[in-house]
Amino acid sequence: MRSHRAFIAVQPLRRAVGICLAASLLALAPSACGRGPVEPPPITTVVPTIQFLLYVAGQITANQGNYIIAINADVTPTTNVNAAFGETPGEPTAQEAQGSPATYTHWDQELIYGNSTLGQPNGFLYKYKVLSGSTGSATATFLPIILTSNQFQLITNGSVGTGSGNVLAITIPLSELSVRGNPTSPNPPTITMPAVTQIYVNYITTDTNGVPQDQLGANGLGTVGFSQTVDLTQSNTVTLPNFAGAPGPPNPNLFITGGQIIVTL
């Protein structure tokens, strides 16, 4: 049992601690009772991101073809990042990637997962378009955008509805959508000013030979059949139409049925 003397000695110590704590809480004194300056809690920086989810009728199967997210980036509803070459906002199509040379008129960036990316360190390819030449006779070249492992998330076996492994999900920093080709040199890329505020998106699949198999739209490869814009100025979720009833390839793993796009600011 503690002695009466010990008890009396503790009382002033408790009182001093109480006064010290009250003073630090009420006044936020820079040197609270000899403990040094009061440190604010660390600020957690949330990096704005965009997530693309692509749904297929079968399963996401890399060795059977490529899954492509084609992006048209616009600084305003009427101004494309490649406006200097006469390009305007609009839906990318599979047809624009065909021909020699291919026009890629509405393809400013592309994300690719599949047989073409099996040996890639990140598991997918992310590229931006560089145009050379002049308006009406420009040549399109795609160069890689390099992301580190903490900048992206790749999920190849997600599931939706009654399916299993039928969802491909890729999440990247939102700021990367403002990357475009340097107007005076193909490298390095530049950041578009003002920043991109909206995008048009299309999902496309090809076989292992690069022949288009499907794209989003009520008519499959015939025409896009819809125009999907995504607002990048606010957090939102865009649910793409379910085109399960549209004409499509016999391979269900390359048959696109819909998807989602999630902007998180």
C-alpha positions in Angstrom: 0.0 0.0 0.0 1.3 3.4 -0.9 2.1 5.8 2.0 0.1 9.0 2.7 3.3 10.9 1.8 3.5 9.3 -1.6 -0.1 10.1 -2.3 0.3 13.8 -1.5 3.4 13.9 -3.8 1.4 12.6 -6.8 -1.4 15.2 -6.5 0.6 18.3 -7.7 2.0 16.2 -10.6 -1.6 15.3 -11.8 -2.7 18.9 -11.4 0.3 20.1 -13.4 -0.4 17.6 -16.2 -4.0 18.6 -16.3 -3.2 22.3 -16.6 -0.6 21.6 -19.3 -3.1 19.5 -21.4 -5.9 22.1 -21.0 -3.5 24.9 -22.1 -2.4 23.0 -25.2 -5.9 22.2 -26.2 -7.4 25.6 -25.7 -4.6 27.8 -26.9 -2.7 25.4 -29.2 0.5 27.0 -27.8 3.5 26.5 -30.0 5.5 25.0 -27.1 3.0 23.1 -25.1 4.5 22.3 -21.7 7.9 21.7 -23.0 6.8 19.2 -25.7 7.6 21.4 -28.7 5.3 22.8 -31.3 1.9 21.2 -31.9 2.0 19.4 -35.1 -1.0 19.3 -37.4 -2.1 15.9 -38.6 -0.5 14.8 -41.9 -2.4 15.8 -45.0 -3.5 12.8 -47.2 -3.4 13.8 -50.8 -6.0 12.1 -53.0 -4.8 11.8 -56.6 -7.8 12.2 -58.9 -8.3 9.0 -61.0 -10.4 7.6 -63.8 -11.3 3.9 -63.9 -12.4 2.2 -67.1 -14.4 -1.1 -66.7 -15.1 -3.2 -69.8 -17.6 -6.0 -69.8 -17.7 -9.0 -72.2 -20.1 -11.8 -72.7 -17.6 -14.5 -72.0 -14.3 -13.9 -70.0 -11.4 -11.5 -70.3 -8.8 -13.7 -72.1 -5.6 -12.1 -73.0 -4.2 -14.7 -75.4 -7.3 -14.5 -77.7 -7.0 -10.9 -78.7 -6.7 -7.3 -77.6 -9.1 -5.2 -75.5 -8.7 -1.5 -76.4 -10.0 1.6 -74.6 -9.9 4.4 -77.2 -10.0 8.0 -75.9 -10.8 11.3 -77.5 -9.5 14.1 -75.2 -11.1 17.6 -75.4 -10.2 20.8 -73.6 -13.7 22.2 -74.3 -16.8 20.6 -75.8 -15.7 21.8 -79.2 -11.9 21.8 -79.0 -9.7 18.6 -79.3 -6.2 18.4 -77.9 -5.0 18.0 -81.5 -7.1 20.9 -82.9 -4.0 22.3 -84.6 -4.3 19.4 -87.0 -8.0 19.9 -87.6 -9.2 17.2 -85.3 -12.5 17.7 -83.5 -14.3 16.1 -80.5 -16.0 12.8 -81.4 -16.3 9.1 -80.7 -13.3 7.0 -81.7 -14.2 4.0 -83.9 -12.6 0.8 -84.9 -12.7 1.8 -88.5 -10.4 4.8 -87.8 -7.7 2.4 -86.8 -7.8 0.6 -90.1 -6.3 1.6 -93.5 -2.8 2.5 -94.5 -2.1 4.9 -93.1 -4.8 4.7 -90.4 -6.3 8.1 -89.7 -7.0 7.6 -85.9 -8.9 10.9 -86.2 -10.6 10.7 -82.8 -7.9 8.6 -81.0 -5.8 10.8 -78.8 -4.9 8.0 -76.4 -5.3 4.3 -76.1 -5.1 1.7 -73.4 -4.5 -1.9 -74.6 -4.6 -5.2 -72.7 -4.3 -8.6 -74.4 -2.0 -10.7 -76.5 0.0 -7.6 -77.5 0.8 -6.8 -73.9 1.6 -10.2 -72.3 5.3 -9.3 -72.1 4.7 -5.7 -70.8 6.0 -4.9 -67.3 2.7 -3.2 -66.3 0.6 -5.8 -68.1 -1.0 -3.3 -70.4 0.0 -0.5 -72.8 -0.8 3.1 -72.4 -0.1 5.4 -75.4 -0.6 8.9 -76.6 -0.8 10.1 -80.2 1.8 12.2 -81.9 0.8 13.8 -85.2 3.3 14.9 -87.9 2.8 16.5 -91.2 0.1 19.0 -91.8 -3.7 19.4 -91.6 -5.4 16.9 -93.9 -2.2 14.8 -94.4 -1.1 14.1 -90.9 0.6 10.9 -89.9 -0.3 9.4 -86.5 2.2 7.6 -84.3 1.5 6.3 -80.8 4.2 6.5 -78.1 4.1 5.0 -74.6 3.1 6.8 -71.4 5.1 5.2 -68.6 3.3 4.7 -65.3 4.9 3.4 -62.1 3.4 0.6 -60.2 1.8 2.9 -57.6 0.1 5.1 -60.3 -2.3 2.5 -61.8 -4.4 -0.5 -61.0 -5.1 -3.4 -63.4 -7.7 -5.9 -62.7 -8.3 -8.6 -65.3 -10.6 -11.0 -63.6 -13.4 -8.9 -62.2 -17.0 -10.1 -62.4 -20.4 -8.5 -63.1 -23.9 -9.8 -63.2 -24.0 -13.6 -63.5 -20.6 -13.7 -65.3 -17.2 -14.7 -63.9 -14.0 -13.1 -64.9 -15.9 -11.0 -67.5 -14.6 -7.5 -66.4 -11.4 -5.7 -67.3 -10.7 -2.7 -65.1 -7.9 -0.2 -65.5 -7.4 2.8 -63.2 -5.0 5.7 -64.0 -4.3 9.2 -62.8 -6.8 11.7 -64.3 -4.0 14.1 -65.1 -2.6 11.7 -67.7 -5.5 12.3 -70.0 -4.0 15.8 -70.6 -0.8 14.4 -72.0 -0.4 15.0 -75.7 2.4 15.1 -78.2 4.9 17.9 -78.1 4.0 20.3 -80.9 7.7 20.7 -81.9 9.0 17.2 -81.2 7.6 13.7 -80.8 9.3 13.5 -77.4 8.8 14.4 -74.6 5.1 14.7 -74.3 3.5 18.0 -73.0 0.7 18.7 -70.6 -2.2 20.3 -72.4 -3.2 23.7 -71.2 -5.9 24.2 -70.4 -6.4 20.7 -69.0 -8.7 18.2 -70.7 -12.2 18.6 -69.4 -14.1 15.9 -71.2 -13.4 12.7 -73.1 -15.3 10.5 -75.6 -14.7 6.8 -75.0 -15.1 3.6 -77.1 -14.3 0.0 -76.2 -12.9 -2.1 -79.0 -11.7 -5.7 -79.3 -9.5 -7.3 -81.9 -8.3 -10.8 -82.7 -4.7 -11.8 -82.4 -4.0 -10.5 -85.9 -5.4 -7.0 -85.0 -8.6 -7.4 -86.9 -11.4 -5.6 -85.1 -14.1 -7.9 -83.7 -16.4 -5.6 -81.7 -17.0 -2.1 -80.5 -19.5 -0.5 -78.2 -22.7 0.4 -80.0 -26.1 -1.0 -81.0 -24.8 -2.0 -84.4 -21.4 -3.5 -83.3 -18.8 -2.8 -85.9 -21.3 -1.3 -88.3 -21.5 2.1 -86.7 -20.9 3.4 -83.1 -24.6 3.9 -82.7 -24.1 6.2 -79.7 -21.9 8.9 -78.4 -20.5 8.7 -74.9 -18.9 11.7 -73.3 -17.4 11.8 -69.8 -17.2 14.9 -67.7 -13.8 15.2 -66.0 -14.6 18.3 -63.9 -16.6 16.4 -61.2 -16.7 13.0 -59.6 -19.2 10.9 -61.4 -20.0 7.4 -62.6 -21.1 6.7 -66.2 -22.8 3.4 -66.9 -22.4 2.5 -70.5 -25.4 1.0 -72.3 -25.7 -2.8 -72.3 -25.2 -3.9 -75.9 -25.6 -7.6 -75.3 -28.3 -7.8 -78.1 -26.1 -6.1 -80.7 -24.4 -8.1 -83.5 -21.0 -9.3 -82.3 -18.2 -11.9 -82.8 -18.8 -15.6 -82.3 -16.1 -15.6 -79.6 -17.9 -14.4 -76.5 -14.6 -13.4 -74.9 -14.3 -10.6 -77.4 -18.0 -9.7 -77.4 -18.4 -6.4 -75.6 -21.6 -6.0 -73.6 -21.0 -2.7 -71.8 -19.1 -1.1 -68.9 -18.6 1.7 -66.6 -16.4 4.8 -66.3 -15.7 6.2 -62.8 -14.2 9.7 -62.3 -12.9 10.3 -58.7 -11.7 13.8 -57.8 
